[in-house]
Amino acid sequence: MARERLARRPLTTHTARFAPSPTGPLHLGSLLAAVGSYLDARAVGARWLVRIEDLDTPRVVPGCADGMLRTLEAFGFEWDGDVLYQSTRRDAYREALAELTAAGRTFRCSCSRKDLATDDDAGGYTGTCRSGPTRTGPTSVRFRVSDEPIHFDDLFQGPQTFDLASFGDVVVERRDGLASYQLAVVIDDAFQNVTRVVRGADLLSSTPWQVDLQTALSLPRPIYGHLPLLLEADGNKLSKSRHSVPLDPSVAPVALVSTLTHLSQSPPPELAHSSIKEVWKWAIRHWNPPALAGKANVHLSA
Ligand code: GLU
């Protein structure tokens, strides 16, 4: 008994998090990110936090955050501490922006989406407004990225190197005055002492910006792990008509077991007929991160 208690004690002081945006109900893709992050956390004895990224107010769906939390509970996730809502953190983002500006790392940009579409074709924002807005009207604020290549070792995707110059300067305050996702996520990961960021591979290309922002703000850098992305059989993003439907808690064990399969964890098929508790017990005991090495996409059957 004593041995079991000891074995369950946190091995480290790591903190991990799942950070959904309440813009639509959780679906199979979100479940994969939540399960991967949860298993990674439990395997290293990390705290596991839930943060609701409800910053993009025009896209937030009323009631969605509560629905997400109920779904997570129904799927047997147990998070530590209180849920943090980004909508309560605006002062912190403003302070960080002021710090970046004082350090000469920001500039106002008047480029419209249309201008950017042209820039994107050229491989990223090309720095049009680096010496000041090129026209009157609303402006966003951009972070001047560093010239140094960004290196990090991804838990699943291996060593990564990005040249931020080809990505371009990233928006930190949008034209509507809201802090951008890239800034908010960096500030909140640091605020919550997050040391392990395990999330979908769709965010792998955001990580170099986040690392550069951490360096500029003298914030610690978490360990990153990007999980394979669930795609339709034809290679497209999950579509509403097929797999991007709200998770149904009444079939939680089945959904969890197929998620484990998508995470290359080889669960025994009969596990789908067990209780949620049994599924988690198996998944935590058998979590095998090397099985995910280099896996960037998982195609669902049609
Ligand atoms: N809120 C983001 C999303 O739902 C995830 C942010 C993150 O994990 O860094 O896609």
Residues whose N, C-alpha, C, O or C-beta is under 5 A from the ligand:
A	BS01	LIG	A19 P20 S21 E53 V185 R199
